[in-house]
């Protein structure tokens, strides 16, 4: 991933234009109300609320780590042969690893792979909730962040960092970079055009 510097005005522009407001107090009040009054009184949105406050399970990074660091060469090839029929027996370990990772990404079955290999997900806590534009919500989801859509008419970004300016978040800087590339402001490496 490429990033713009957190002091780049285009990062600041993205934050000012596409982050609407903090929803921390709203989410906290709703969670508190659901415990005090019982979830039945909040049924119409309790599923979204549960989704918002639940920790995020990351299956991708542990799967990639396992393939790149823990698996033996023959095990990687055996795993690849489960999914791909036309694989050369003499494939290098590097190509086999890459092919296996591409397959997992294409099929989106990292969790299945981890379950089969006894690998636990990385758990990330959600610390903050921000109402964001639908554009930014879609971009955040494409980068792997959790966004709950149409929560009382808002797209809510479940931010997993806290204590720093949003312009410092890698995902925001990456989205700003991608947006600048699409407009022709910078090349793919982040150099000004």
Secondary structure as GFF3:
##gff-version 3
##sequence-region A 1 193
A	DSSP	alpha_helix	9	18	.	.	.	ID=ss1
A	DSSP	beta_strand	19	22	.	.	.	ID=ss2
A	DSSP	alpha_helix	24	37	.	.	.	ID=ss3
A	DSSP	three_ten_helix	39	42	.	.	.	ID=ss4
A	DSSP	alpha_helix	43	53	.	.	.	ID=ss5
A	DSSP	beta_strand	56	58	.	.	.	ID=ss6
A	DSSP	alpha_helix	60	65	.	.	.	ID=ss7
A	DSSP	pi_helix	66	70	.	.	.	ID=ss8
A	DSSP	alpha_helix	73	83	.	.	.	ID=ss9
A	DSSP	alpha_helix	93	107	.	.	.	ID=ss10
A	DSSP	alpha_helix	110	116	.	.	.	ID=ss11
A	DSSP	beta_strand	122	124	.	.	.	ID=ss12
A	DSSP	beta_strand	128	132	.	.	.	ID=ss13
A	DSSP	alpha_helix	134	142	.	.	.	ID=ss14
A	DSSP	beta_strand	146	151	.	.	.	ID=ss15
A	DSSP	beta_strand	154	159	.	.	.	ID=ss16
A	DSSP	three_ten_helix	166	168	.	.	.	ID=ss17
A	DSSP	alpha_helix	170	183	.	.	.	ID=ss18
###
